[in-house]
Structure formats: C-alpha cells, structure tokens
Amino acid sequence: MTERFTGLRFAAKRLVGAVTVLLVLSVVLYALFYLVPGDPAQLACGERCNPAQVAQVRGQLGLDEPAYAQYLHFLQGVFAGRDYSTGTSLQHCAAPCLGLSHQNDQQVTALIVAGLPATTSLAIGALVVWLALGVGTGLLSALRRGGVTERVLTVLTLAGTGTPVFILGLLLLMAVCAYLRWLPFPSYVPLSQDPEQWAWNMLLPWLTLGLFESAKYARLTRSATLEVLAEDHIRTFRAYGVSERALVTRHALRGALPPVIALSALDLGQVMGGAMLTEQLFGLPGLGRLLVDSVRSVDLPVVVGVVLVIGTAVVIANAVADVLYALADRRVVLS
Amino acid sequence: MAVQDVLAPGAGDPPAPGPAAGARGVWRRLRTRPSAVVAGAVLAALLLAALAAPLLTAVSGQDPYTYHDELVNSASGGAPHGAFGGISGTHWLGVEPGTGRDLFARLVYGARVSLLVAAGALLLQVLIGVSVGLAAALGNRWADQVLSRITDVMVALPMLVLAIALTTVVPEDFPRPLLLILVMGALNWGGTSRLVRAQTLTLRRLDFVAAARLGGSGPLRVVRREMLPSLAAPVITHAAILLPSNIVLEASLSFLGIGVKPPTPAWGQMLSTATTWFRADPMYVLLPSGLLFVTVLAFTVLGDAVRTALDPREASRLRVGTRKEKTRD
C-alpha cells in the first residue's frame, strides 16, 4: 500500500515538474522570439511593405498590445482557441492554436499535424532497428568478452557513437542507391496511400537512424550486462553449472533491460521531436523538416510552435522514462 | 533521481575527487598508449593545417573562393573533369562539382571554422558549467534548487532544435562563427555543471579542504586554491567528451544550412551539397565526410585516453573487467 502510494506520488511529482518546465519554456520562447528581434510585424508583412501596411498587420496580429497581454493571448489560443482577422475575413483557429504562419497564413497546428505521419513513421521503424541491433551487439560483446569479436565490436561502436548521422546516411545512400542499385533514391510515400511503397522508401531512413542510435545502445547493454554478471547470484549460478550463454541471455539481460527501456523512451521523444538531420537528408516531410524550413524563412510563429511541440514530446518522454525506469528496476529509490 | 543521471550515455565515470594529480604522470601515461599517440598526431596535423591554411593554399597556389568553370563539365551538370573528382597537380584533392573551386583549400579553411567554433564553444561551456556548478554546490539551498532545475532542463532539451531556433532571433549581419559559439556555449553546459556540483559537494567534506578552511582561508581562496585544482581532472575529462560533440553539432548546423554563411567553407555545408552529387562525384562525398569522421574519432579516442590517464584506477579496473566499485576512496 505504502509502496503504491510512493509510486503514485512520484508520478504526480514528475507530472507537475513537467508542466512547469513547459510553461517556463513557453515564456522564454515567447520572450525571445517576439520581443527581442527586430519587428515581428515587418517580418510578417514581408520586405516590401510600406509603414502603413506594417501598422495594419501589427494591429491584426495584436502586436501593438503589451508583451504580457500578447503572451496571455497566445496561451488562450493554445487552450481555448482564438480568432484572427486577416483584413477582410475572420479565421477561427481551434483549441491547440499556435498562431498563423507568416508565410501563407496557414495555421501552425495544421502544419505540425501534417508533419506527424512522416516523423512517426521514421521514429517507430528506427526504434525497432536500434533495439534489435544495439541490444544484440551489446549482448554479443558481453558474451564474447576478452575475445576478438568484442574488440571489433568495441571499435565499431566507438566509431559509431561519434559519427554524425548524415555521414552514415550519405554513405548508405551512395552504396545502396548509386552503386548496388538495390533501392531507388527514397522519396516519401504516405502509409495510407501505399503501404508497400511506404516501407521500401522508409527502409534507408530507418537503417540510417537505427544504426546511428544503436551504437549507444550497444555500449549501454554491454556495460549493464557486465555489471550484472559480476554480481554474487550470477557467481552462484555459474558454480551450479549454468552455461555462460544462458547466464548472459537469461539472467544478465534482465538487469540490462531497465536502462535500455528508459533510454529508448528518451530517444523516442527526441526523434519524435524531429530527427532533423535524417529528415533533411532523405527529404522526409516531417516535423524536423518543418522546423528547418521555417527557420530559413524566419517564420517565427511556426518556429515557436514546433519548438514547443518538440519540447512537450521531450518532457513527456523524460517523465515516462523516469517512471518506466522506476517500475522496471525496484532498486531505484523514488524520491 | 532522474533517468539521465543513471544513463549518462558515453560519459563514463569521472575520476574520484581528491587532491590534484601531477601533470607529468598523466603525460607519461598518455604517451605509452599507441591509440592516444596516433589520435594526438592526427589532431596535431589537423590543427597545424588549420592554423597554416593561408600558407598551405599559397603553396598549392589555390584559394577557396575562385571559380574554375573550365574544370567542370557544364554539359553534364557540372561534374569535375578527370578521374577522382578532378585530382591533379594543381588541385591536390580535386575541385568542387558545379563551381570548380579548389577542394583542398576549401577543406583546410573548413577545418578552421570547425575547430574555432568547437573550441570557442567549449571554452564558454566549461566557464558557464563550472560557475553554475560551483554556485549550486556552495550556495544556499534555494540557489542550489533553482540552478539544479535549470541545469536539468538544459540537459533534457534537444540541443540541435534550440540551436537552430535561436539562430532565427539574431540579425542577419551578426558574425556567424561568433553566433555559433554563443549558441552552442549557452545551450550545452548542463553536463559540466552537474559534474562540478557533484564533485564539489564531495570535495567540500574532504580533509584537505576542511584543513584549509580551519587554517583561516576565506571561501574564495578555498575555491581557488583547494577546489579548482582538484576539479581540473574531472572537468578536463568531461571537456574531452564535449569537444567532438561540438564538432558534430557545428557540422550538423551547417549541414542544415544554418552554419557559417557561404562562400565561407564548412564541412557540414559541403556534405549538404554533396547529397546531390554522390552519383556523379563520389569524391566530393568521401573527402569531407572522411575528414569529419577521422577528426571526431580522433577526439573521441584521445578523450577516452585522457580519462584513463587522469584516473589510473579506472584503467586497471577496465583491464581486470570486474564490477564497478560503488565507492572509491
């Protein structure tokens, strides 16, 4: 009973912390993006606007209000929706409203929702690859410790953790698409349109991101497994004649899993927040791509909206990781 | 306890806090590791090349900005004439497809950007991290709470995302390398600060620090004379991990088109144009990516060696392969 209670309190505390972080993040972002740089109205209106037009845009976007009022309106938009007048017509922006794009007056929320399928496709597939490869390699190198296999794997993972993901992707593209010609150059096909083409086109992005992440998991799995293997109960099992393979795969793996699960939750949050480099390299129309494009065209509302959504994904992932870790490993003190 | 404290991927344990170790022993241990010597030599060569970039390009008689339209095949879209991306006596590593600019000159000048930004950001990261960590450990409870929470947030948020977003805030004419240094420095100090806080909390209770305090040294003097020297080893170890990650971050930003402005050359920028050339001119992919890969790998290997050299107990433990000791003193 008491244990359950501490667990709940732990989860509740993490939740409150997460919400606080997000609110602070939104204030900081808002302050940075709307108050520091030049003139948002000028940016929204475009280069060729005359002062009168700029003033009109300023009125429409509510940029003539004091800063705190602007922020409160922004929050109101997020939680209750708000209306924008675009000169002649009135546009309603429903509940999680993050504003309108300066570029084409599209709603930021709609842009973000449009980017989700590509990003989710990438994240899920890459997760499968990095778990399979990372945990597999980690276990193998723990099982063959002291041997040639382990040294080779250690060098490979060391090289892998440092290599930027776009180098890996470029080399894979070059090998698979240009020389071996196993696959055509990937171009995104939505899952809803053609599942088979979707999978073929996502294969290379999955492999790239999965391989890149797997190096970290291999190291983590190896060290966690070795740590468990050094424990007393394993020594006892060994004395009773349990085979080394069974020790590693059955007993040590159990100890290695909690950190792997927790790190996966963290990374999934990061990737959901846009694996910008992978999306850029393969031309996937996801969240990361949206962010990069909006940064290039200085489309502030989109930048703020996407960063907030990414922040939310990461904060949720962190909280989930903490709770998962605590659930999976009872030795973690809930405090 | 947050998950990230347990995981800290790739970081490894910092050396145990205690009185500062001698620099000479560290140097000797580094010198006897072949991998460290090779990595060090590679990095020294790279640093020299970057420093002497104008000299080197004067020797090769090329500069990174001149277009050579006659060296690329404009009929086929701009692939360089000749084998291996147009390697010749005048253009040692060939030319850039499309423009015909000298690749050797661009790579060497690109190294300048990469190393300058990485080192500048590192300096800032260490400065902020050590200050915040010390303040959190030695300040009152409130200061510690606030600073530690800020640090948590800095560690958790995806850096590339924030770095990209921050670049939109700054006016166009602000010098880009400085901007990159500031953004990377301002965002990535969380790990250093955590480390310094934890180490300082331990140090504070050790005998030699207490002795200094009892001997009448003021708090600032204790920090400067007793704590900072002992913090040097763990901070250097951590900085050695930060440096390659800074290089990758700079390359990533310029790959996304948000690094230094063209025509200033940068490795990441070259790789982003290389995405359209990997069929026609594979050398243009292989050279910058190879250079970036070797640089990052060399820094990682050297960082690993520095860590073991600063903490010999770590080295012997790794060799024996026994379980991690939970307490070491």
Chai-1 contact restraints between the chains, C-beta under 6 A:
chainA,res_idxA,chainB,res_idxB,connection_type,confidence,min_distance_angstrom,max_distance_angstrom,comment,restraint_id
A,V21,B,V153,contact,1.0,0.0,6.0,A-B,restraint_1
A,L32,B,V169,contact,1.0,0.0,6.0,A-B,restraint_2
A,V36,B,V169,contact,1.0,0.0,6.0,A-B,restraint_3
A,P37,B,V169,contact,1.0,0.0,6.0,A-B,restraint_4
A,A159,B,L297,contact,1.0,0.0,6.0,A-B,restraint_5
A,T161,B,G10,contact,1.0,0.0,6.0,A-B,restraint_6
A,G162,B,P244,contact,1.0,0.0,6.0,A-B,restraint_7
A,G162,B,V296,contact,1.0,0.0,6.0,A-B,restraint_8
A,G162,B,L297,contact,1.0,0.0,6.0,A-B,restraint_9
A,G162,B,T300,contact,1.0,0.0,6.0,A-B,restraint_10
A,T163,B,F293,contact,1.0,0.0,6.0,A-B,restraint_11
A,P164,B,V248,contact,1.0,0.0,6.0,A-B,restraint_12
A,P164,B,A251,contact,1.0,0.0,6.0,A-B,restraint_13
A,F166,B,F255,contact,1.0,0.0,6.0,A-B,restraint_14
A,I167,B,S289,contact,1.0,0.0,6.0,A-B,restraint_15
A,L170,B,V285,contact,1.0,0.0,6.0,A-B,restraint_16
A,M174,B,F278,contact,1.0,0.0,6.0,A-B,restraint_17
A,A178,B,F278,contact,1.0,0.0,6.0,A-B,restraint_18
A,A178,B,R279,contact,1.0,0.0,6.0,A-B,restraint_19
A,K216,B,P9,contact,1.0,0.0,6.0,A-B,restraint_20
A,E227,B,R323,contact,1.0,0.0,6.0,A-B,restraint_21
A,A230,B,T322,contact,1.0,0.0,6.0,A-B,restraint_22
A,A230,B,R323,contact,1.0,0.0,6.0,A-B,restraint_23
A,P259,B,L7,contact,1.0,0.0,6.0,A-B,restraint_24
A,A262,B,V3,contact,1.0,0.0,6.0,A-B,restraint_25
A,L263,B,L7,contact,1.0,0.0,6.0,A-B,restraint_26
A,Q270,B,P158,contact,1.0,0.0,6.0,A-B,restraint_27
A,G273,B,P158,contact,1.0,0.0,6.0,A-B,restraint_28
A,L277,B,S252,contact,1.0,0.0,6.0,A-B,restraint_29
A,Q280,B,L256,contact,1.0,0.0,6.0,A-B,restraint_30
A,V292,B,L256,contact,1.0,0.0,6.0,A-B,restraint_31
A,V295,B,I164,contact,1.0,0.0,6.0,A-B,restraint_32
A,V295,B,T168,contact,1.0,0.0,6.0,A-B,restraint_33
A,V298,B,T168,contact,1.0,0.0,6.0,A-B,restraint_34
A,V303,B,A165,contact,1.0,0.0,6.0,A-B,restraint_35
A,V303,B,T168,contact,1.0,0.0,6.0,A-B,restraint_36
A,V307,B,A165,contact,1.0,0.0,6.0,A-B,restraint_37
A,I310,B,V161,contact,1.0,0.0,6.0,A-B,restraint_38
A,V314,B,P158,contact,1.0,0.0,6.0,A-B,restraint_39
A,N318,B,A156,contact,1.0,0.0,6.0,A-B,restraint_40
A,A321,B,V3,contact,1.0,0.0,6.0,A-B,restraint_41
A,D322,B,A2,contact,1.0,0.0,6.0,A-B,restraint_42
A,D322,B,V3,contact,1.0,0.0,6.0,A-B,restraint_43
A,Y325,B,V3,contact,1.0,0.0,6.0,A-B,restraint_44
